[in-house]
Amino acid sequence: TWQNLDNKVKERTLQLERVNKELEAFSYSVSHDLRTPLRAVSGYSIMLKEDYEDKLDAEGKRIIGNIISNARMMGKLIDDLLAFSRLGKKELTSTKVDMQLLAISVVNELLQENLEKDYKINIGILPPIEADPGMVKQVLMNLLSNAIKYSSKKAEPEIEIGSEDEETRTIYYVKDNGVGFDMAY
């Protein structure tokens, strides 16, 4: 019975590795296949704006602006998909991560892309942790970019990054005053 259990674990492990490789290949392939038509949509939209903007009314200008903005957003989603597919190939390395500096760095990087709004971002005390720096940065990037995106509709968008100590661990959090989502999902 131990032999059967051991064989079953090995079989499941191989299945999981195979599925993970297929998922990585799929993510990589899809993201690369999406880039070509996206470049065309983005390029033609920018050319249309540059060459015909003076012939467009306010609604036409708004629409072309939305196309360009959404093409840029889709490019970011493709970049995130590629980053996700690469994460599965990379070994985790655990080192001391200065969460305070990382949070400041990520906030500055994201705000460079979102200059049109004045965000109030409060960074509380963030103790250092032992973790994989790349993974932690990716998580923080995703959480903060969502916070920025979903609070951007507010007149005064606010984002808070902080931590809470529990008995055996520290919990880091990102809060925003954005639209939120239905807790059922």
Stockholm file with secondary structure:
# STOCKHOLM 1.0

chainA/1-185         TWQNLDNKVKERTLQLERVNKELEAFSYSVSHDLRTPLRAVSGYSIMLKEDYEDKLDAEGKRIIGNIISNARMMGKLIDDLLAFSRLGKKELTSTKVDMQLLAISVVNELLQENLEKDYKINIGILPPIEADPGMVKQVLMNLLSNAIKYSSKKAEPEIEIGSEDEETRTIYYVKDNGVGFDMAY
#=GR chainA/1-185 SS CHHHHHHHHHHHHHHHHHHHHHHHHHHHHHHHHHHHHHHHHHHHHHHHHHHHGGGSCHHHHHHHHHHHHHHHHHHHHHHHHHHHHHHTTSCCCCEEECHHHHHHHHHHHHHHHCTTSCCEEEECCCCCEEECHHHHHHHHHHHHHHHHHHHTTSSSCEEEEEEEECSSCEEEEEEECSCCCCTTC
#=GC SS_cons         CHHHHHHHHHHHHHHHHHHHHHHHHHHHHHHHHHHHHHHHHHHHHHHHHHHHGGGSCHHHHHHHHHHHHHHHHHHHHHHHHHHHHHHTTSCCCCEEECHHHHHHHHHHHHHHHCTTSCCEEEECCCCCEEECHHHHHHHHHHHHHHHHHHHTTSSSCEEEEEEEECSSCEEEEEEECSCCCCTTC
//
